[in-house]
Amino acid sequence: MAAAPTPAGKPGDLPSAMQAAVGDDGEKQPSVVSEAPVPASGPLRQQNVPEQPSQGSVQAALGSVMGSAKACVAGADDVSRAQITFSSTGQVSKVSVSGWAASNGQSSCVQAALKAANVGPFSKPSFAVNATIRP
């Protein structure tokens, strides 16, 4: 096999860097040190996780389940309130219900509906938000 021609180019461009790495005979030069690649799931990924969920992600998560929660209190004559606690995975870990739903046996329905929300991962151990469920 013939040796690859030396590419013409500026020092630092890709063909020149490749040629410098493998040499004229196609074998890697011993003076070139390569580092192990960093896996995509390594520490850099953790730096992209926010400290707590953004207001937009909380609104979107609650908006996606609020219809089901409202169905639990359809026909109610007063509002219900819920405190939703998210774990750092983004999933709901706890829902406390008060107001009409608690007084009229609909707490478990509201809890089940709201537990389907997910805000995505964040670094704090937990994050709590209050929500009002109107009939």
C-alpha positions as CSV (number, residue, x, y, z in Angstrom):
1,M,0.0,0.0,0.0
2,A,1.4,3.4,-0.9
3,A,1.8,6.1,1.8
4,A,-0.8,8.8,1.8
5,P,0.5,12.0,0.4
6,T,1.3,14.7,2.9
7,P,-1.8,17.0,3.0
8,A,-1.2,20.7,2.3
9,G,-2.7,22.9,4.9
10,K,-2.3,25.1,7.8
11,P,-1.0,23.7,11.1
12,G,-4.0,23.0,13.3
13,D,-6.4,22.0,10.5
14,L,-7.9,18.5,10.5
15,P,-5.9,16.9,7.7
16,S,-2.7,18.2,9.1
17,A,-3.6,17.1,12.6
18,M,-4.5,13.6,11.3
19,Q,-1.3,13.4,9.4
20,A,0.7,14.4,12.4
21,A,-1.1,11.8,14.5
22,V,-0.5,8.9,12.2
23,G,2.7,9.9,10.4
24,D,3.7,9.2,6.8
25,D,3.6,5.4,7.1
26,G,0.1,5.2,8.6
27,E,1.3,4.1,12.1
28,K,0.6,6.1,15.1
29,Q,3.5,8.1,16.4
30,P,4.6,7.3,19.9
31,S,4.8,11.0,20.8
32,V,1.1,11.4,20.4
33,V,-0.8,10.8,23.7
34,S,-4.5,10.1,23.5
35,E,-6.9,10.5,26.4
36,A,-9.8,8.2,27.2
37,P,-13.1,9.6,25.9
38,V,-15.5,10.9,28.5
39,P,-18.8,9.0,28.3
40,A,-21.9,11.0,27.5
41,S,-23.3,10.0,30.9
42,G,-20.3,11.3,32.7
43,P,-20.0,14.4,35.0
44,L,-20.7,16.9,32.2
45,R,-24.3,15.7,32.0
46,Q,-24.8,16.4,35.7
47,Q,-23.8,20.0,35.2
48,N,-26.9,20.5,33.0
49,V,-29.4,19.6,35.7
50,P,-30.9,22.7,37.2
51,E,-31.0,23.3,40.9
52,Q,-34.8,23.3,40.9
53,P,-37.5,23.0,38.2
54,S,-38.2,26.0,36.2
55,Q,-41.5,27.8,36.6
56,G,-42.3,26.8,33.0
57,S,-41.7,23.1,33.6
58,V,-43.8,23.2,36.8
59,Q,-46.7,24.9,34.9
60,A,-46.4,22.5,32.0
61,A,-46.3,19.4,34.3
62,L,-49.3,20.6,36.4
63,G,-51.2,21.7,33.3
64,S,-50.9,18.2,31.8
65,V,-52.7,16.7,34.8
66,M,-55.0,19.5,36.0
67,G,-57.9,18.3,33.8
68,S,-57.9,15.0,35.7
69,A,-57.7,16.7,39.0
70,K,-60.6,19.0,38.1
71,A,-62.7,16.0,37.1
72,C,-62.4,14.8,40.7
73,V,-64.0,18.0,42.0
74,A,-66.6,18.5,39.2
75,G,-69.8,20.0,40.8
76,A,-68.0,21.2,43.9
77,D,-69.1,24.5,45.4
78,D,-65.6,25.5,46.6
79,V,-62.0,25.2,45.6
80,S,-59.5,22.5,46.6
81,R,-55.9,23.1,47.3
82,A,-52.9,20.7,46.9
83,Q,-49.3,20.9,47.9
84,I,-47.3,18.8,45.4
85,T,-43.8,17.7,46.4
86,F,-41.4,16.6,43.6
87,S,-38.4,14.4,44.3
88,S,-35.1,15.2,42.5
89,T,-36.0,12.7,39.8
90,G,-38.8,15.0,38.8
91,Q,-41.6,12.7,39.9
92,V,-44.2,13.6,42.4
93,S,-43.3,12.1,45.8
94,K,-46.2,13.5,47.9
95,V,-49.5,15.3,47.4
96,S,-51.4,16.9,50.3
97,V,-55.0,17.9,49.6
98,S,-57.2,20.3,51.5
99,G,-60.4,22.2,50.9
100,W,-63.5,20.8,49.2
101,A,-61.8,17.6,48.0
102,A,-60.6,16.7,51.4
103,S,-63.9,17.4,53.0
104,N,-65.9,15.4,50.5
105,G,-63.8,12.2,50.1
106,Q,-62.1,13.2,46.8
107,S,-58.5,13.5,48.2
108,S,-57.4,10.2,46.8
109,C,-58.7,11.0,43.3
110,V,-57.0,14.4,43.3
111,Q,-53.7,12.8,44.6
112,A,-53.8,10.1,41.9
113,A,-54.3,12.7,39.2
114,L,-51.5,15.0,40.4
115,K,-49.0,12.2,41.0
116,A,-48.8,11.8,37.2
117,A,-47.0,15.1,36.9
118,N,-43.3,15.2,36.1
119,V,-41.0,18.2,36.0
120,G,-37.8,16.5,34.9
121,P,-34.7,16.0,37.1
122,F,-33.2,18.7,39.3
123,S,-30.4,18.7,41.9
124,K,-32.2,19.8,45.1
125,P,-33.5,16.9,47.2
126,S,-37.1,18.0,46.7
127,F,-39.3,20.9,45.5
128,A,-42.8,21.8,46.6
129,V,-45.5,23.8,44.9
130,N,-49.0,24.8,45.8
131,A,-51.9,24.4,43.4
132,T,-55.6,25.4,43.5
133,I,-58.0,23.1,41.8
134,R,-61.2,24.9,40.8
135,P,-64.3,23.0,39.8
